[in-house]
Amino acid sequence: MDGRDGMRAADADREAVADRLRTALGEGRLDLHEYDERLQRAYAARTYAELDALLGDLPPVAPAQRSTVAPVTPPGSGTLAGAADAQSGPTAAGAASWLAEVWLPYLRVIAIVVTIWGVTSLLSWHLLYFWPIWVAGPWGAVLVVRTITGLAGGEPRRQAVDRERWRQRKQARRARRRELGTEGPDERHD
């Protein structure tokens, strides 16, 4: 072991490899099982050589505008890149959808516990201690942090891209079924 390969890796190096592995998982280059194995090996790695071996079969990360893997398409063209561009702003419908997905379960549960508190207060003929604050407060604080970090980190955009990818896969499966369905019955009866 000579040079860089024999040198001990730092926690920051392990985190950088873990981030690259997460990116590869998101791109579909790794399946979940392989990602988990590599991630465990990354955090157990001691040297740069061990870390480099985990990334050896993955292409280097290129910024989206310089990537040669996916062609550049104009916004709104109906492809993954178009869906991402259309939903990239914090005021876009994608952000509203993501916020609703994050906050609606909270609001429903709070409505239920406040209703329970209100009914029990009415039945006891006096105002009881407002215990729903112990449900609403901590959970609400967690959601505020999640909302801020999610919006700052582009979570609505990622979710829009994932939904568009899922929609395209679903359409492709339907098209394949239709092809099999239109050709298959005539041949099966013979």
N, C-alpha and C positions, 0 to 999 in steps of 0.2 A: 504494500500500500504506500504509494508515494503521492506527493502533491495534495491536491484538494480532496481526492477520494478517501484518503486516510484520516482526514481531519474530522474532529467531532462536530456534529451538527447542533445548533442551538434550537431552543423552543420556537423562535421566529421562523427558522428554516422548516421545522416540522409543520407549523401552521401554514406556511406558504404552499407546501406540498398538499396539505389537507384541503386548502382552498382550490388548488388546481384539480384535485380529485373530485371535489364537489362540482366544479365547472364541467368536468368530463362526464359526470353522472347526469347533469342537467342537459348536456348536449346529446346524450344517448350513447356515448362511447363506452360506458361501463354499465353493467347491470348492477342492481342493488347488492347482490351477494359479493360480486367482485369489488365493488366500492367499499363495502364493509371490511373485507379482508385487507385491502390495500390501506385503508385508513388505520386499522389496528397496527399494521406493519409500520406505517409512517410514524405513529406516536411511539412505537417501540424502537425505532431506528436510532443508531448511535452515530453513524458516520454519514458523510455526504454520499458515499458510494451506495449505501443502503437506500437513501432517499432517491437518488438518481435512477436506481433500478425500478422503482415504482412508477416512474414517469417515462421510461424508455420507449414504450410503444404508443405513447400519446403525442399528438402534434403539439407544437408550442401554441400558446394562447395568442391570438391575433385580435386586435380591436375589430369590432363589427364592421366598421367602414372599410377596413383593409382586408377582411377575411376573403379568402379565395374559395372557401367551401360553399358558402351560400351566395347566390347572385343578388346584386342590389336591385330592389324593385321600388317603384314609386309608391308613396303613401296612398293608402286606400285601394290598392290593387287586389285585395282579397287574399293575399298570401300572408305567411307568418310575419314577415317584416312589415307589411302594410298594417296588420292588426296591431303590432307593437307600436308603430308610429302613431296610429290613430288613437291609442289609449295611453300615450306617454305623459300627457299633462295631468297635474293633480286635480284639475276641474273636469276631466273627461268622464264619460259614463263608466269607464272601467274603474276609476277611483271610487265613484259612488257605489258601484256594485260591491267592490271590496269592502268599503266601510260598512255597508249594510250587512254583509256576511260576518264581519267582525263584531258589530254592535247589536244586531237584532236578537241573538240569543240572550245577551245580557239584559236588554230592555224587557224581553218577555219574562225572564225569571224575576226581575225586580218588580214587574207589575204583579206577578203572582204573589210574591212574599208581602208586598205592601197591601194587597187585597186581603191576604190572610190576617195580617196585623189589624187592618181596618175592621174586618168582621169580628175578630176576637175582642177588639176594643168596644165595638157596639154591643156585643153580647154581654160583656162584663159591666156595662153602664159607666165606665170611666176610661180615660185615655191611658193606655198601657205604654210602657217603655218602648221607644221606637227601635226595636231590635233589627229591622231590615237594614239599618245603616251598616251592620257588621257583615252583611252580604254585599251590599252595594259599594261600600267604600273600598275595600281591598281589591275586589274584582274590577271595579271601575278604574282604580289607579293602574292596575296591570294593563287594562285595555288602552288607557291613554298612552302609556309607554309603547305598547305594541303598535298603536296607530301612528305615533310620531316616527318610530323607527321603520315601520313598514312603508310609510309615504316617502321618507327620506331615502330608503333603500330600493325603491322602485318595485315594491311588492305588487301593486295593482297592475303594473305593466307585465311583470312575470306571469301573473295569474291570467291576464288576457292572452298572452302568447300560449300558455298551456291549454287554455280553453279552445283557442283557434286550432292548435295542433290536434286536440282531441276531436274537434268537429271535423277536421279534414280526414282523420283516420276513420271516423264513423261513416263519412260519406264514401270513402274508398271501400269499406266493407260492404256497404249497401250496394255499391256499383258492382262489386264482385258477385254478390248474391243474386242481383238482377241478371247478370250475364249467365250465371249457372242456372238460374231459374228459367230463362227464356230458351236456352239451348237444351237443357236437360230433359224436360218432359216429353218432347217429340222423340228423342232417342230412347227413352226408357220404355215407351209403349211398344216399340218394335220387337 
